Amino acid sequence: MSKLLLINGPNLNLLGTREPDIYGNTTLKDVEDQITKFANENGMELSTFQSNHEGQIIDAIHDSRMKYAGIIFNPGAFTHYSYAIRDAIASVDVPVIEVHISNVHKREEFRHTSVLAPVCEGQIVGLGITGYKLAVIAFKERLSL
């Protein structure tokens, strides 16, 4: 069974209560449970990780080598300025799909640019929690499961 890693970055631990008009009422645990079940239904195993700390996320990306076939990553605000996370993604041979619950292109201008996108396999934005499922489907097709 192929293994995927789901990483959620800063402030995503507050899903369900944080700006529900933007992010909805679904909690991070709900997201993790739904996506874990969906991955299993699609022949994949999913591990989850959340951190508000850049270094811990970098460590998780480094540790993904030889363990995971892909990473689904919602980097939160790190999207827009973390060259350290960008370099971590570029330094491993594990493909990453960047996911954002909200449509970052319809929000503040500083959110329009991702420094991570150039080193990711793809980017899914603005489709809510469904974006995580689409990333699972993309990995399933990529891995020909």
C-alpha positions as CSV (number, residue, x, y, z in Angstrom):
1,M,0.0,0.0,0.0
2,S,1.4,3.4,-1.0
3,K,1.8,5.9,1.9
4,L,1.0,9.6,1.8
5,L,1.8,12.3,4.3
6,L,-0.6,15.1,5.0
7,I,1.0,18.1,6.5
8,N,-1.0,21.1,7.7
9,G,0.9,24.3,8.7
10,P,0.3,27.2,11.0
11,N,-3.1,28.1,12.4
12,L,-4.7,25.1,10.7
13,N,-5.0,23.5,14.2
14,L,-7.8,26.1,14.7
15,L,-9.9,25.0,11.8
16,G,-13.6,24.9,12.7
17,T,-13.3,28.0,14.9
18,R,-10.8,30.2,12.9
19,E,-12.5,32.5,10.4
20,P,-15.4,30.1,9.6
21,D,-16.6,32.4,6.9
22,I,-13.4,31.6,5.0
23,Y,-12.4,28.1,6.2
24,G,-15.8,26.7,7.2
25,N,-16.7,24.8,10.4
26,T,-14.8,21.6,9.8
27,T,-12.1,20.9,12.4
28,L,-8.6,19.7,11.6
29,K,-9.5,16.3,13.2
30,D,-12.5,16.1,10.9
31,V,-10.3,16.9,7.9
32,E,-7.7,14.3,8.9
33,D,-10.3,11.6,9.5
34,Q,-12.1,12.3,6.2
35,I,-8.9,12.3,4.2
36,T,-7.5,9.3,5.9
37,K,-10.7,7.4,5.2
38,F,-10.7,8.6,1.6
39,A,-7.1,7.6,1.1
40,N,-7.8,4.1,2.5
41,E,-10.8,3.7,0.1
42,N,-8.4,4.6,-2.7
43,G,-5.7,2.0,-1.7
44,M,-3.4,4.4,0.2
45,E,-2.3,4.8,3.8
46,L,-2.3,8.4,5.1
47,S,-0.2,9.8,8.0
48,T,-1.0,13.2,9.3
49,F,1.0,16.0,10.9
50,Q,0.3,19.6,11.9
51,S,2.7,22.2,13.2
52,N,2.8,25.9,13.8
53,H,6.6,25.8,13.7
54,E,8.6,26.0,10.4
55,G,11.5,23.8,11.6
56,Q,9.2,21.0,12.6
57,I,7.6,21.1,9.1
58,I,11.0,21.1,7.5
59,D,12.0,18.0,9.7
60,A,8.8,16.3,8.6
61,I,9.6,16.9,4.9
62,H,13.1,15.7,5.4
63,D,11.9,12.6,7.3
64,S,9.5,11.7,4.4
65,R,12.3,10.4,2.3
66,M,12.0,6.6,1.7
67,K,8.8,6.5,3.8
68,Y,6.1,8.2,1.6
69,A,5.1,8.2,-2.0
70,G,3.8,11.8,-1.8
71,I,3.0,14.7,0.5
72,I,-0.2,16.7,0.6
73,F,0.7,20.0,2.1
74,N,-1.4,23.0,3.3
75,P,1.5,25.3,4.3
76,G,-0.8,28.1,5.5
77,A,1.0,31.5,5.6
78,F,4.4,29.8,5.1
79,T,3.3,29.6,1.4
80,H,4.2,33.2,0.8
81,Y,7.6,33.6,2.4
82,S,9.2,30.3,3.6
83,Y,12.2,29.8,1.4
84,A,13.5,27.3,4.0
85,I,10.4,25.1,3.4
86,R,10.8,25.6,-0.3
87,D,14.4,24.4,-0.1
88,A,13.3,21.4,2.0
89,I,10.7,20.4,-0.6
90,A,13.4,20.8,-3.4
91,S,15.9,18.7,-1.4
92,V,13.8,15.5,-1.2
93,D,12.6,13.2,-4.0
94,V,9.0,13.0,-2.6
95,P,6.5,14.8,-4.7
96,V,4.4,17.5,-3.0
97,I,0.9,18.8,-3.9
98,E,0.2,22.2,-2.3
99,V,-3.4,22.6,-1.1
100,H,-5.3,25.6,0.2
101,I,-8.9,25.6,1.5
102,S,-9.6,29.1,0.4
103,N,-9.0,30.7,-3.0
104,V,-5.8,32.6,-2.1
105,H,-6.1,34.5,-5.4
106,K,-9.3,36.1,-4.3
107,R,-7.8,37.3,-1.0
108,E,-5.2,39.8,0.0
109,E,-2.6,40.5,-2.6
110,F,0.3,39.1,-0.5
111,R,-1.5,35.7,-0.6
112,H,-1.3,35.6,-4.5
113,T,2.2,34.4,-4.6
114,S,3.5,31.0,-3.5
115,V,7.2,30.6,-3.1
116,L,6.6,26.8,-2.8
117,A,4.6,26.3,-6.0
118,P,7.7,26.1,-8.3
119,V,9.0,23.0,-6.4
120,C,5.6,21.3,-6.0
121,E,3.9,18.9,-8.4
122,G,0.8,21.0,-8.4
123,Q,-1.4,23.4,-6.5
124,I,-5.1,23.1,-5.5
125,V,-6.8,26.2,-4.2
126,G,-10.3,27.4,-3.3
127,L,-12.1,24.1,-3.3
128,G,-12.4,23.7,0.5
129,I,-11.8,20.3,2.0
130,T,-12.4,18.7,-1.4
131,G,-8.9,20.0,-2.4
132,Y,-7.3,17.5,-0.1
133,K,-9.4,14.7,-1.7
134,L,-8.3,15.9,-5.2
135,A,-4.7,15.6,-4.1
136,V,-5.3,12.0,-3.0
137,I,-6.8,11.3,-6.4
138,A,-3.9,13.0,-8.2
139,F,-1.4,10.8,-6.3
140,K,-3.5,7.7,-7.0
141,E,-3.3,8.4,-10.7
142,R,0.4,9.3,-10.5
143,L,1.1,6.1,-8.7
144,S,-1.2,4.1,-11.0
145,L,-3.0,2.4,-8.1
